[in-house]
């Protein structure tokens, strides 16, 4: 049992192509549990800029926090998580780069037979997912109307964000938890398992799409709660 105070702060970091509003249901559950929850609206233009946005939120907290990242947000928390107020990390179907790695390097050599995310060629330095293939790739277990809304409200993802390399991965010095989405067509489940093993995370597997934070918010909140109670 840790002698450190149990974190009552939760900081949620979204990934690429979406914004922080997708955390609404996870936010609702955790705030009802008595946690103070902050949602970072990281701009996803560059890794350094997103890390700066997270650290602004962490700086303003009154105590220790669990730092949570979905998808590309995992790269952000891996770099920002060295902040002294971060007590634990929670990766939700997320990238967990090691020192010198970036999202670009992690996706460069996908496992044989793994689905290839339908990322369109860059436009003026930004990436989008093919709208017609968005639902299957990102949100296969959401209602069709909700998946269509996500496809039509995509946030441009900066190419520079993907190439930003992590300098000092926080998971090497902070305890971590990892949720593997076994029906993920964006980050192959095998890659998620490999990253979770490398980080030494406590792991939970859920049969869900990449949008697990939307389709299974209770299970995502439960994992975050476990990280807070460690």
Z-matrix of the N, CA and C atoms (Angstrom, degrees):
N
C 1 1.476
C 2 1.524 1 109.29
N 3 1.311 2 116.52 1 129.55
C 4 1.459 3 120.88 2 -179.77
C 5 1.518 4 110.59 3 -70.75
N 6 1.345 5 115.59 4 144.03
C 7 1.469 6 120.66 5 175.65
C 8 1.517 7 111.49 6 -90.73
N 9 1.318 8 117.28 7 -4.77
C 10 1.457 9 120.67 8 178.95
C 11 1.528 10 109.54 9 -78.25
N 12 1.339 11 117.00 10 153.32
C 13 1.466 12 118.93 11 178.86
C 14 1.519 13 111.64 12 -62.72
N 15 1.337 14 116.04 13 140.90
C 16 1.455 15 120.75 14 178.64
C 17 1.523 16 109.53 15 -66.92
N 18 1.337 17 117.67 16 128.26
C 19 1.471 18 118.95 17 -179.79
C 20 1.525 19 111.37 18 -61.59
N 21 1.311 20 116.43 19 132.03
C 22 1.466 21 121.31 20 173.81
C 23 1.518 22 110.54 21 -108.98
N 24 1.323 23 116.16 22 0.79
C 25 1.465 24 121.60 23 177.56
C 26 1.525 25 109.61 24 -105.91
N 27 1.323 26 115.52 25 137.56
C 28 1.464 27 122.42 26 174.97
C 29 1.529 28 107.24 27 -125.41
N 30 1.319 29 116.39 28 131.89
C 31 1.467 30 121.41 29 178.12
C 32 1.523 31 108.11 30 -120.37
N 33 1.327 32 115.79 31 121.11
C 34 1.463 33 122.81 32 -174.84
C 35 1.529 34 110.73 33 -105.44
N 36 1.328 35 116.05 34 129.95
C 37 1.471 36 122.13 35 -176.28
C 38 1.528 37 108.78 36 -122.81
N 39 1.328 38 116.64 37 120.33
C 40 1.468 39 120.60 38 -178.55
C 41 1.525 40 111.44 39 -81.37
N 42 1.325 41 115.04 40 170.85
C 43 1.455 42 121.44 41 179.78
C 44 1.510 43 113.08 42 -102.78
N 45 1.330 44 115.60 43 -157.22
C 46 1.456 45 121.26 44 -178.20
C 47 1.520 46 112.48 45 -80.19
N 48 1.316 47 116.06 46 154.08
C 49 1.467 48 126.34 47 176.72
C 50 1.527 49 114.24 48 75.58
N 51 1.336 50 118.21 49 -8.38
C 52 1.471 51 121.92 50 -177.46
C 53 1.529 52 108.86 51 -131.78
N 54 1.344 53 115.23 52 175.34
C 55 1.462 54 118.78 53 175.70
C 56 1.524 55 109.95 54 -124.47
N 57 1.319 56 116.38 55 -174.63
C 58 1.450 57 120.55 56 -172.76
C 59 1.512 58 115.34 57 -70.53
N 60 1.340 59 118.49 58 -13.16
C 61 1.458 60 120.24 59 -177.39
C 62 1.528 61 112.27 60 -64.78
N 63 1.327 62 117.18 61 -21.81
C 64 1.457 63 120.18 62 178.08
C 65 1.520 64 114.11 63 -64.70
N 66 1.320 65 116.50 64 -16.21
C 67 1.464 66 121.26 65 178.55
C 68 1.532 67 112.52 66 -81.21
N 69 1.319 68 119.39 67 0.79
C 70 1.462 69 122.19 68 -170.57
C 71 1.531 70 113.11 69 -50.03
N 72 1.340 71 117.24 70 -49.48
C 73 1.469 72 119.43 71 -174.84
C 74 1.525 73 111.01 72 -70.80
N 75 1.326 74 117.63 73 -38.70
C 76 1.468 75 119.99 74 175.14
C 77 1.527 76 109.63 75 -63.26
N 78 1.313 77 116.45 76 -42.65
C 79 1.471 78 122.39 77 176.53
C 80 1.529 79 110.48 78 -57.06
N 81 1.331 80 116.58 79 -47.22
C 82 1.460 81 120.46 80 -177.53
C 83 1.532 82 111.19 81 -60.41
N 84 1.323 83 116.38 82 -44.44
C 85 1.470 84 120.50 83 -178.44
C 86 1.522 85 110.40 84 -63.95
N 87 1.319 86 117.03 85 -46.83
C 88 1.463 87 120.30 86 -175.93
C 89 1.524 88 112.58 87 -70.39
N 90 1.323 89 117.53 88 -36.65
C 91 1.467 90 118.89 89 176.84
C 92 1.522 91 110.23 90 -67.48
N 93 1.323 92 117.87 91 -36.17
C 94 1.465 93 120.48 92 175.81
C 95 1.526 94 111.28 93 -64.83
N 96 1.326 95 116.84 94 -26.88
C 97 1.464 96 121.50 95 175.91
C 98 1.527 97 112.90 96 -79.38
N 99 1.330 98 116.60 97 -4.11
C 100 1.450 99 120.31 98 177.54
C 101 1.515 100 116.00 99 99.08
N 102 1.328 101 117.02 100 3.78
C 103 1.460 102 120.14 101 177.86
C 104 1.522 103 110.52 102 -81.54
N 105 1.328 104 115.10 103 151.09
C 106 1.462 105 120.95 104 170.57
C 107 1.527 106 106.42 105 -93.05
N 108 1.310 107 116.42 106 114.93
C 109 1.464 108 121.45 107 -172.29
C 110 1.517 109 110.43 108 -111.72
N 111 1.321 110 115.27 109 129.24
C 112 1.460 111 121.86 110 175.42
C 113 1.524 112 108.70 111 -115.26
N 114 1.327 113 116.20 112 138.59
C 115 1.461 114 121.78 113 177.99
C 116 1.524 115 107.82 114 -114.00
N 117 1.319 116 116.02 115 119.00
C 118 1.466 117 120.78 116 -178.75
C 119 1.524 118 109.02 117 -84.11
N 120 1.318 119 116.32 118 126.85
C 121 1.465 120 120.51 119 172.48
C 122 1.532 121 108.06 120 -93.80
N 123 1.342 122 114.44 121 69.78
C 124 1.460 123 119.13 122 179.93
C 125 1.530 124 109.95 123 -69.60
N 126 1.348 125 117.32 124 134.42
C 127 1.469 126 120.36 125 -170.63
C 128 1.526 127 115.68 126 -73.60
N 129 1.328 128 119.15 127 -11.88
C 130 1.471 129 125.17 128 -179.44
C 131 1.529 130 112.81 129 53.26
N 132 1.317 131 115.27 130 38.66
C 133 1.471 132 120.61 131 174.30
C 134 1.526 133 111.21 132 -97.35
N 135 1.338 134 116.39 133 -36.09
C 136 1.453 135 121.80 134 177.62
C 137 1.520 136 108.15 135 -153.78
N 138 1.326 137 116.62 136 152.57
C 139 1.459 138 119.44 137 178.23
C 140 1.523 139 110.52 138 -61.34
N 141 1.321 140 117.34 139 -42.99
C 142 1.468 141 120.34 140 -178.98
C 143 1.529 142 110.84 141 -61.29
N 144 1.333 143 117.18 142 -41.62
C 145 1.459 144 120.39 143 179.44
C 146 1.514 145 112.12 144 -66.02
N 147 1.330 146 116.95 145 -38.30
C 148 1.455 147 120.60 146 -179.96
C 149 1.526 148 110.92 147 -70.54
N 150 1.322 149 116.60 148 -39.00
C 151 1.465 150 120.19 149 176.06
C 152 1.531 151 110.18 150 -62.64
N 153 1.316 152 116.74 151 -40.79
C 154 1.467 153 120.31 152 177.95
C 155 1.525 154 111.12 153 -61.74
N 156 1.337 155 117.05 154 -39.75
C 157 1.465 156 121.00 155 179.19
C 158 1.529 157 110.99 156 -64.06
N 159 1.330 158 116.66 157 -39.86
C 160 1.467 159 120.51 158 178.20
C 161 1.524 160 110.45 159 -66.79
N 162 1.304 161 116.93 160 -42.62
C 163 1.466 162 119.50 161 -177.15
C 164 1.523 163 111.75 162 -67.48
N 165 1.324 164 117.63 163 -29.53
C 166 1.466 165 119.80 164 174.09
C 167 1.527 166 110.90 165 -60.37
N 168 1.329 167 115.72 166 -42.38
C 169 1.463 168 120.49 167 178.95
C 170 1.524 169 110.46 168 -68.02
N 171 1.331 170 116.94 169 -45.02
C 172 1.460 171 120.44 170 179.91
C 173 1.527 172 111.72 171 -61.57
N 174 1.314 173 116.44 172 -39.95
C 175 1.469 174 120.31 173 -179.31
C 176 1.526 175 111.62 174 -58.29
N 177 1.319 176 116.75 175 -32.33
C 178 1.466 177 121.38 176 -174.08
C 179 1.526 178 113.18 177 -85.25
N 180 1.326 179 118.61 178 -5.91
C 181 1.462 180 121.25 179 -176.55
C 182 1.522 181 111.28 180 -76.91
N 183 1.335 182 114.20 181 156.59
C 184 1.466 183 120.05 182 -178.42
C 185 1.518 184 113.52 183 -96.03
N 186 1.327 185 117.45 184 4.26
C 187 1.458 186 120.03 185 -179.32
C 188 1.511 187 111.21 186 -176.05
N 189 1.344 188 116.91 187 -168.07
C 190 1.467 189 120.70 188 -175.39
C 191 1.518 190 111.99 189 -67.02
N 192 1.332 191 115.11 190 156.91
C 193 1.459 192 121.75 191 -174.78
C 194 1.519 193 111.02 192 -139.32
N 195 1.335 194 115.02 193 154.75
C 196 1.457 195 122.17 194 164.22
C 197 1.518 196 106.65 195 -96.21
N 198 1.326 197 116.12 196 126.80
C 199 1.457 198 121.96 197 -178.73
C 200 1.520 199 108.27 198 -102.80
N 201 1.338 200 115.86 199 122.57
C 202 1.469 201 122.48 200 -170.79
C 203 1.521 202 109.29 201 -117.49
N 204 1.332 203 116.76 202 134.14
C 205 1.457 204 120.29 203 177.65
C 206 1.509 205 112.24 204 -133.26
N 207 1.338 206 116.24 205 135.49
C 208 1.461 207 121.95 206 174.13
C 209 1.520 208 109.08 207 -106.00
N 210 1.336 209 116.48 208 134.71
C 211 1.454 210 122.38 209 173.47
C 212 1.539 211 111.40 210 57.08
N 213 1.335 212 118.11 211 -123.63
C 214 1.465 213 120.88 212 175.85
C 215 1.526 214 111.60 213 -57.39
N 216 1.326 215 117.41 214 -27.05
C 217 1.461 216 120.19 215 176.27
C 218 1.514 217 113.08 216 -57.18
N 219 1.340 218 117.08 217 -22.97
C 220 1.456 219 119.61 218 175.32
C 221 1.516 220 112.64 219 -64.91
N 222 1.334 221 116.70 220 -36.77
C 223 1.467 222 119.39 221 175.08
C 224 1.521 223 110.26 222 -65.34
N 225 1.328 224 116.03 223 -38.94
C 226 1.467 225 120.77 224 -179.48
C 227 1.525 226 110.48 225 -63.74
N 228 1.335 227 117.47 226 -46.72
C 229 1.469 228 118.81 227 -178.10
C 230 1.527 229 111.49 228 -72.36
N 231 1.328 230 117.21 229 -25.82
C 232 1.465 231 119.20 230 176.92
C 233 1.526 232 110.72 231 -63.28
N 234 1.331 233 116.34 232 -34.36
C 235 1.467 234 120.86 233 178.73
C 236 1.525 235 111.46 234 -87.32
N 237 1.334 236 117.20 235 -43.42
C 238 1.467 237 120.31 236 -176.85
C 239 1.511 238 112.71 237 -76.34
N 240 1.326 239 117.50 238 -18.96
C 241 1.455 240 121.33 239 -172.88
C 242 1.504 241 116.12 240 -70.55
N 243 1.315 242 118.12 241 -7.11
C 244 1.466 243 119.84 242 174.34
C 245 1.531 244 111.49 243 -74.53
N 246 1.323 245 117.43 244 -7.40
C 247 1.468 246 122.03 245 177.02
C 248 1.537 247 108.82 246 -54.39
N 249 1.328 248 117.72 247 137.94
C 250 1.469 249 119.95 248 -174.91
C 251 1.525 250 115.08 249 -61.61
N 252 1.308 251 118.78 250 -20.56
C 253 1.468 252 120.09 251 179.99
C 254 1.518 253 113.40 252 -84.73
N 255 1.318 254 117.97 253 -5.81
C 256 1.460 255 120.83 254 -179.95
C 257 1.526 256 109.19 255 -85.74
N 258 1.336 257 114.96 256 116.91
C 259 1.461 258 120.92 257 -179.83
C 260 1.518 259 112.46 258 -93.70
N 261 1.324 260 116.95 259 -28.16
C 262 1.461 261 121.41 260 -177.61
C 263 1.518 262 109.34 261 -157.80
N 264 1.325 263 115.16 262 160.74
C 265 1.458 264 123.14 263 -179.32
C 266 1.524 265 109.10 264 -119.74
N 267 1.335 266 115.83 265 144.86
C 268 1.464 267 120.83 266 174.63
C 269 1.519 268 108.29 267 -132.11
N 270 1.329 269 115.33 268 119.95
C 271 1.463 270 122.55 269 -179.57
C 272 1.525 271 108.28 270 -101.76
N 273 1.335 272 116.99 271 123.66
C 274 1.460 273 122.28 272 -179.18
C 275 1.526 274 108.00 273 -111.81
N 276 1.338 275 116.46 274 99.39
C 277 1.472 276 121.27 275 -176.33
C 278 1.533 277 109.30 276 44.80
N 279 1.324 278 115.24 277 56.09
C 280 1.464 279 120.87 278 -165.19
C 281 1.527 280 112.41 279 -126.22
N 282 1.324 281 113.55 280 157.84
C 283 1.456 282 120.43 281 170.80
C 284 1.533 283 109.44 282 -74.33
N 285 1.334 284 115.71 283 141.36
C 286 1.461 285 121.06 284 176.91
C 287 1.527 286 108.17 285 -132.91
N 288 1.331 287 117.17 286 78.09
C 289 1.465 288 120.12 287 -175.63
C 290 1.531 289 112.53 288 -68.43
N 291 1.303 290 114.94 289 149.96
C 292 1.459 291 121.85 290 171.22
C 293 1.531 292 108.60 291 -91.66
N 294 1.303 293 116.89 292 178.32
C 295 1.463 294 121.62 293 -179.09
C 296 1.529 295 110.41 294 -56.33
N 297 1.328 296 115.99 295 127.82
C 298 1.452 297 122.10 296 178.66
C 299 1.515 298 114.58 297 84.88
N 300 1.327 299 117.31 298 -6.02
C 301 1.462 300 120.39 299 179.26
C 302 1.528 301 111.14 300 -93.63
N 303 1.313 302 115.28 301 157.79
C 304 1.461 303 122.67 302 176.53
C 305 1.524 304 107.94 303 -135.82
N 306 1.312 305 116.72 304 174.00
C 307 1.457 306 119.27 305 173.90
C 308 1.529 307 109.78 306 -59.95
N 309 1.320 308 116.42 307 -39.07
C 310 1.470 309 119.83 308 179.71
C 311 1.521 310 111.79 309 -58.70
N 312 1.314 311 117.31 310 -43.35
C 313 1.469 312 119.24 311 -179.33
C 314 1.531 313 111.02 312 -71.02
N 315 1.327 314 117.00 313 -33.79
C 316 1.461 315 120.17 314 -178.18
C 317 1.533 316 112.75 315 -71.12
N 318 1.333 317 116.86 316 -27.61
C 319 1.471 318 119.27 317 -178.95
C 320 1.524 319 112.47 318 -99.17
N 321 1.332 320 116.79 319 3.25
C 322 1.471 321 120.08 320 -173.89
C 323 1.527 322 112.74 321 -69.36
N 324 1.324 323 117.81 322 -27.94
C 325 1.460 324 120.58 323 -174.38
C 326 1.529 325 109.31 324 -132.32
N 327 1.341 326 117.97 325 75.43
C 328 1.464 327 120.64 326 -175.72
C 329 1.524 328 111.83 327 -65.96
N 330 1.340 329 117.34 328 153.14
C 331 1.465 330 120.44 329 177.10
C 332 1.528 331 110.82 330 -60.80
N 333 1.332 332 117.77 331 148.74
C 334 1.472 333 120.77 332 178.79
C 335 1.526 334 110.97 333 -56.35
N 336 1.328 335 115.57 334 132.30
C 337 1.446 336 120.67 335 177.35
C 338 1.512 337 115.32 336 81.89
N 339 1.333 338 117.68 337 -2.49
C 340 1.463 339 120.42 338 -178.80
C 341 1.530 340 110.04 339 -71.43
N 342 1.335 341 117.17 340 143.38
C 343 1.461 342 119.49 341 175.98
C 344 1.528 343 110.75 342 -59.90
N 345 1.315 344 116.25 343 142.18
C 346 1.465 345 121.16 344 178.43
C 347 1.529 346 108.11 345 -99.70
N 348 1.335 347 118.38 346 118.90
C 349 1.467 348 119.55 347 -179.82
C 350 1.520 349 110.84 348 -56.02
N 351 1.331 350 118.22 349 137.98
C 352 1.468 351 121.22 350 -176.45
C 353 1.528 352 112.51 351 -80.65
N 354 1.330 353 115.26 352 60.73
C 355 1.462 354 120.67 353 179.49
C 356 1.528 355 108.83 354 -80.75
N 357 1.311 356 116.60 355 125.49
C 358 1.454 357 121.49 356 -179.70
C 359 1.529 358 111.13 357 -75.37
N 360 1.314 359 118.85 358 158.81
C 361 1.466 360 120.60 359 176.65
C 362 1.530 361 110.47 360 -56.08
N 363 1.347 362 117.21 361 147.01
C 364 1.473 363 120.00 362 -177.97
C 365 1.520 364 112.10 363 -58.20
N 366 1.329 365 115.29 364 143.11
C 367 1.466 366 122.19 365 173.77
C 368 1.511 367 107.69 366 -123.20
N 369 1.326 368 115.86 367 110.97
C 370 1.466 369 121.25 368 179.41
C 371 1.519 370 111.87 369 54.37
N 372 1.324 371 116.64 370 37.70
C 373 1.456 372 121.05 371 176.22
C 374 1.514 373 115.04 372 85.65
N 375 1.338 374 117.94 373 10.12
C 376 1.459 375 121.68 374 -178.91
C 377 1.520 376 110.81 375 -125.65
N 378 1.335 377 114.39 376 152.04
C 379 1.455 378 121.44 377 -179.93
C 380 1.524 379 110.67 378 -114.70
N 381 1.329 380 115.45 379 148.13
C 382 1.459 381 123.48 380 172.78
C 383 1.521 382 108.01 381 -136.04
N 384 1.339 383 115.96 382 157.38
C 385 1.453 384 120.67 383 169.85
C 386 1.528 385 109.15 384 -90.27
N 387 1.326 386 115.50 385 145.83
C 388 1.458 387 121.57 386 174.00
C 389 1.527 388 108.28 387 -57.03
N 390 1.324 389 115.93 388 119.15
C 391 1.455 390 120.07 389 -176.31
C 392 1.524 391 112.06 390 -56.99
N 393 1.315 392 117.51 391 -40.13
C 394 1.460 393 120.77 392 -175.47
C 395 1.536 394 111.94 393 -69.57
N 396 1.318 395 116.41 394 -21.59
C 397 1.467 396 120.15 395 -177.76
C 398 1.528 397 111.85 396 -108.73
N 399 1.322 398 116.33 397 2.46
C 400 1.462 399 121.18 398 -174.61
C 401 1.534 400 111.42 399 -60.49
N 402 1.329 401 116.45 400 -48.06
C 403 1.463 402 119.83 401 -174.28
C 404 1.522 403 111.68 402 -58.36
N 405 1.324 404 117.39 403 -49.24
C 406 1.461 405 119.89 404 -178.41
C 407 1.518 406 111.70 405 -64.75
N 408 1.319 407 117.29 406 -39.37
C 409 1.457 408 120.65 407 -175.32
C 410 1.527 409 112.59 408 -75.98
N 411 1.319 410 116.67 409 -42.39
C 412 1.469 411 120.88 410 -168.41
C 413 1.526 412 112.31 411 -106.63
N 414 1.312 413 117.26 412 -34.64
C 415 1.463 414 119.57 413 -165.11
C 416 1.521 415 112.39 414 -140.67
N 417 1.325 416 117.15 415 48.57
C 418 1.443 417 121.37 416 -173.54
C 419 1.511 418 115.59 417 -66.21
N 420 1.338 419 117.94 418 -18.00
C 421 1.460 420 120.23 419 -179.52
C 422 1.527 421 112.57 420 -109.61
N 423 1.324 422 117.26 421 17.64
C 424 1.458 423 121.19 422 174.61
C 425 1.529 424 109.94 423 -100.99
N 426 1.336 425 117.73 424 155.90
C 427 1.463 426 119.43 425 173.47
C 428 1.526 427 110.63 426 -56.41
N 429 1.327 428 116.09 427 147.46
C 430 1.461 429 120.69 428 -175.15
C 431 1.518 430 111.95 429 -56.40
N 432 1.324 431 117.28 430 -38.63
C 433 1.465 432 120.26 431 -179.09
C 434 1.530 433 111.72 432 -65.57
N 435 1.311 434 116.38 433 -39.06
C 436 1.466 435 120.31 434 179.91
C 437 1.528 436 110.65 435 -69.78
N 438 1.326 437 116.58 436 -41.77
C 439 1.464 438 119.77 437 177.61
C 440 1.525 439 110.83 438 -63.51
N 441 1.346 440 117.08 439 -38.51
C 442 1.465 441 120.39 440 178.33
C 443 1.525 442 110.86 441 -64.71
N 444 1.336 443 116.45 442 -38.38
C 445 1.463 444 119.34 443 178.00
C 446 1.524 445 110.50 444 -63.01
N 447 1.323 446 117.33 445 -44.03
C 448 1.465 447 120.09 446 178.09
C 449 1.522 448 110.93 447 -60.86
N 450 1.341 449 116.58 448 -40.79
C 451 1.461 450 120.37 449 179.44
C 452 1.520 451 111.57 450 -63.85
N 453 1.338 452 116.31 451 -37.84
C 454 1.467 453 120.77 452 -176.46
C 455 1.530 454 113.11 453 -85.13
N 456 1.324 455 117.52 454 -9.90
C 457 1.472 456 120.61 455 -179.52
C 458 1.523 457 111.38 456 -114.97
N 459 1.327 458 115.96 457 26.58
C 460 1.459 459 120.00 458 -177.08
C 461 1.530 460 112.32 459 -58.56
N 462 1.318 461 114.24 460 139.94
C 463 1.460 462 121.50 461 173.67
C 464 1.530 463 107.89 462 -91.89
N 465 1.325 464 119.54 463 129.28
C 466 1.464 465 120.12 464 177.27
C 467 1.535 466 110.52 465 -58.91
N 468 1.313 467 115.95 466 129.41
C 469 1.468 468 121.62 467 -178.39
C 470 1.520 469 108.26 468 -102.53
N 471 1.324 470 116.83 469 118.18
C 472 1.451 471 121.29 470 -176.56
C 473 1.517 472 113.09 471 -68.28
N 474 1.307 473 117.11 472 133.16
C 475 1.460 474 121.48 473 176.77
C 476 1.522 475 110.58 474 -56.48
N 477 1.339 476 116.91 475 -35.40
C 478 1.469 477 120.39 476 -179.79
C 479 1.524 478 111.97 477 -63.16
N 480 1.337 479 117.38 478 -27.85
C 481 1.460 480 119.67 479 178.96
C 482 1.523 481 110.83 480 -67.24
N 483 1.325 482 116.23 481 -38.30
C 484 1.461 483 119.30 482 179.81
C 485 1.518 484 112.45 483 -68.01
N 486 1.320 485 116.57 484 -32.07
C 487 1.464 486 119.48 485 -175.41
C 488 1.522 487 113.31 486 -89.80
N 489 1.332 488 117.37 487 -4.25
C 490 1.452 489 120.06 488 179.62
C 491 1.520 490 111.49 489 -68.10
N 492 1.314 491 117.35 490 123.68
C 493 1.466 492 122.46 491 -176.55
C 494 1.528 493 111.10 492 -93.31
N 495 1.306 494 115.12 493 141.49
C 496 1.465 495 121.53 494 177.23
C 497 1.527 496 109.37 495 -76.54
N 498 1.319 497 116.58 496 133.91
C 499 1.470 498 121.40 497 -178.32
C 500 1.524 499 111.95 498 -91.26
N 501 1.328 500 116.83 499 -49.24
C 502 1.465 501 121.41 500 -178.80
C 503 1.523 502 108.36 501 -134.84
N 504 1.324 503 118.34 502 94.51
C 505 1.460 504 120.26 503 -175.16
C 506 1.526 505 112.38 504 -64.98
N 507 1.320 506 114.60 505 124.18
C 508 1.468 507 119.79 506 -175.51
C 509 1.515 508 112.34 507 -65.88
N 510 1.334 509 117.79 508 -27.59
C 511 1.467 510 119.07 509 -177.79
C 512 1.519 511 112.62 510 -65.60
N 513 1.307 512 117.59 511 -13.10
C 514 1.465 513 119.67 512 175.99
C 515 1.529 514 112.29 513 -75.71
N 516 1.334 515 116.34 514 -19.13
C 517 1.470 516 119.25 515 -176.85
C 518 1.531 517 112.87 516 -126.37
N 519 1.338 518 118.00 517 -5.55
C 520 1.467 519 121.87 518 179.93
C 521 1.534 520 109.30 519 -123.09
N 522 1.342 521 117.57 520 144.92
C 523 1.468 522 119.43 521 176.11
C 524 1.526 523 110.86 522 -65.58
N 525 1.329 524 116.03 523 148.21
C 526 1.465 525 118.96 524 -176.20
C 527 1.519 526 111.48 525 -139.66
N 528 1.328 527 113.04 526 155.19
C 529 1.461 528 123.55 527 176.23
C 530 1.529 529 107.33 528 -125.78
N 531 1.325 530 116.60 529 150.29
C 532 1.460 531 119.80 530 -175.70
C 533 1.525 532 109.30 531 -140.43
N 534 1.319 533 116.50 532 129.52
C 535 1.454 534 122.80 533 173.75
C 536 1.520 535 108.75 534 -104.41
N 537 1.318 536 116.61 535 116.55
C 538 1.461 537 122.89 536 176.80
C 539 1.525 538 108.73 537 -92.01
N 540 1.328 539 116.74 538 124.33
C 541 1.466 540 122.30 539 174.82
C 542 1.531 541 107.37 540 -93.99
N 543 1.324 542 116.81 541 108.74
C 544 1.462 543 120.11 542 -169.85
C 545 1.524 544 114.42 543 -75.92
N 546 1.358 545 117.35 544 -11.37
C 547 1.464 546 120.77 545 177.80
C 548 1.536 547 111.04 546 -110.02
N 549 1.311 548 116.20 547 23.79
C 550 1.464 549 122.43 548 -176.12
C 551 1.527 550 110.21 549 -74.07
N 552 1.344 551 116.42 550 127.91
C 553 1.467 552 121.48 551 176.58
C 554 1.532 553 112.14 552 -108.13
N 555 1.339 554 116.10 553 10.14
C 556 1.472 555 120.50 554 175.44
C 557 1.528 556 111.06 555 -104.19
N 558 1.324 557 116.29 556 -53.29
C 559 1.462 558 122.04 557 174.64
C 560 1.524 559 106.34 558 -112.79
N 561 1.318 560 119.19 559 113.19
C 562 1.460 561 120.67 560 -175.39
C 563 1.532 562 111.75 561 -54.54
N 564 1.325 563 117.80 562 135.98
C 565 1.468 564 119.75 563 178.29
C 566 1.525 565 113.27 564 -52.92
N 567 1.337 566 117.22 565 -35.79
C 568 1.462 567 119.39 566 178.44
C 569 1.531 568 111.14 567 -62.19
N 570 1.328 569 116.51 568 -37.68
C 571 1.468 570 120.34 569 177.36
C 572 1.522 571 110.16 570 -69.30
N 573 1.331 572 117.02 571 -38.60
C 574 1.459 573 119.40 572 176.91
C 575 1.525 574 110.92 573 -61.89
N 576 1.318 575 116.57 574 -43.85
C 577 1.469 576 119.59 575 179.23
C 578 1.523 577 111.34 576 -62.92
N 579 1.325 578 116.38 577 -40.79
C 580 1.460 579 119.56 578 179.88
C 581 1.527 580 111.34 579 -63.96
N 582 1.329 581 116.34 580 -41.78
C 583 1.470 582 119.17 581 178.78
C 584 1.517 583 111.63 582 -68.28
N 585 1.334 584 116.76 583 -39.25
C 586 1.462 585 119.14 584 -179.76
C 587 1.520 586 111.27 585 -67.00
N 588 1.332 587 116.74 586 -34.76
C 589 1.463 588 120.18 587 177.22
C 590 1.517 589 110.53 588 -68.40
N 591 1.319 590 116.31 589 -42.65
C 592 1.459 591 120.19 590 -179.71
C 593 1.524 592 112.21 591 -63.23
N 594 1.324 593 116.27 592 -37.46
C 595 1.458 594 119.62 593 -179.35
C 596 1.522 595 113.08 594 -77.99
N 597 1.336 596 116.65 595 -10.52
C 598 1.452 597 119.47 596 -177.06
C 599 1.517 598 112.87 597 70.08
N 600 1.326 599 116.71 598 28.04
C 601 1.459 600 121.79 599 -175.90
C 602 1.523 601 111.91 600 -74.83
N 603 1.340 602 114.96 601 154.30
C 604 1.456 603 121.18 602 163.22
C 605 1.537 604 106.29 603 -75.99
N 606 1.318 605 117.91 604 128.78
C 607 1.459 606 121.47 605 -167.64
C 608 1.524 607 111.49 606 -116.89
N 609 1.322 608 115.48 607 138.40
C 610 1.459 609 124.07 608 168.93
C 611 1.520 610 107.32 609 -125.64
N 612 1.319 611 117.24 610 136.29
C 613 1.470 612 121.40 611 176.75
C 614 1.528 613 109.45 612 -110.96
N 615 1.328 614 115.89 613 135.41
C 616 1.460 615 122.51 614 179.87
C 617 1.522 616 108.74 615 -131.55
N 618 1.314 617 116.46 616 135.86
C 619 1.468 618 120.95 617 176.95
C 620 1.524 619 108.20 618 -76.80
N 621 1.321 620 115.92 619 89.65
C 622 1.465 621 121.70 620 -175.04
C 623 1.518 622 109.35 621 -152.89
N 624 1.335 623 114.24 622 164.33
C 625 1.466 624 121.24 623 178.54
C 626 1.529 625 110.72 624 -79.29
N 627 1.315 626 115.17 625 -176.42
C 628 1.460 627 120.48 626 176.28
C 629 1.524 628 111.11 627 -61.26
N 630 1.334 629 116.03 628 -27.98
C 631 1.469 630 120.77 629 179.13
C 632 1.521 631 111.56 630 -86.01
N 633 1.317 632 117.39 631 37.11
C 634 1.470 633 122.60 632 -177.29
C 635 1.522 634 112.40 633 -57.61
N 636 1.319 635 117.84 634 -30.97
C 637 1.468 636 120.56 635 -179.68
C 638 1.530 637 111.13 636 -67.34
N 639 1.337 638 116.70 637 -21.90
C 640 1.459 639 122.28 638 175.50
C 641 1.533 640 112.45 639 -93.83
N 642 1.324 641 116.44 640 -39.90
C 643 1.463 642 119.88 641 -174.82
C 644 1.519 643 112.75 642 -83.50
N 645 1.333 644 117.52 643 -26.94
C 646 1.465 645 121.12 644 -176.98
C 647 1.536 646 110.47 645 -134.39
N 648 1.329 647 117.92 646 56.71
C 649 1.463 648 120.29 647 -174.03
C 650 1.524 649 113.90 648 -62.19
N 651 1.328 650 118.21 649 -32.08
C 652 1.467 651 119.87 650 -179.59
C 653 1.523 652 110.84 651 -65.00
N 654 1.334 653 116.93 652 -42.43
C 655 1.462 654 120.41 653 179.39
C 656 1.528 655 111.48 654 -69.08
N 657 1.327 656 116.50 655 -37.16
C 658 1.469 657 119.84 656 177.01
C 659 1.520 658 109.82 657 -64.91
N 660 1.327 659 116.94 658 -44.64
C 661 1.467 660 120.39 659 178.56
C 662 1.529 661 110.78 660 -62.73
N 663 1.323 662 117.25 661 -36.53
C 664 1.465 663 120.60 662 179.68
C 665 1.523 664 111.21 663 -63.10
N 666 1.339 665 116.82 664 -41.69
C 667 1.462 666 119.62 665 177.72
C 668 1.521 667 111.04 666 -63.66
N 669 1.332 668 116.47 667 -42.53
C 670 1.462 669 120.66 668 179.25
C 671 1.527 670 110.17 669 -63.38
N 672 1.321 671 116.62 670 -40.07
C 673 1.461 672 121.24 671 178.17
C 674 1.527 673 110.69 672 -61.55
N 675 1.322 674 116.55 673 -40.38
C 676 1.469 675 120.01 674 177.96
C 677 1.527 676 111.29 675 -62.60
N 678 1.329 677 115.94 676 -38.65
C 679 1.470 678 119.41 677 177.33
C 680 1.533 679 110.73 678 -64.66
N 681 1.327 680 116.24 679 -36.79
C 682 1.457 681 119.76 680 -179.92
C 683 1.516 682 112.46 681 -71.49
N 684 1.317 683 116.94 682 -28.59
C 685 1.457 684 121.30 683 -175.16
C 686 1.523 685 113.77 684 -93.84
N 687 1.319 686 116.69 685 2.05
C 688 1.467 687 119.22 686 -174.34
C 689 1.540 688 112.05 687 -63.46
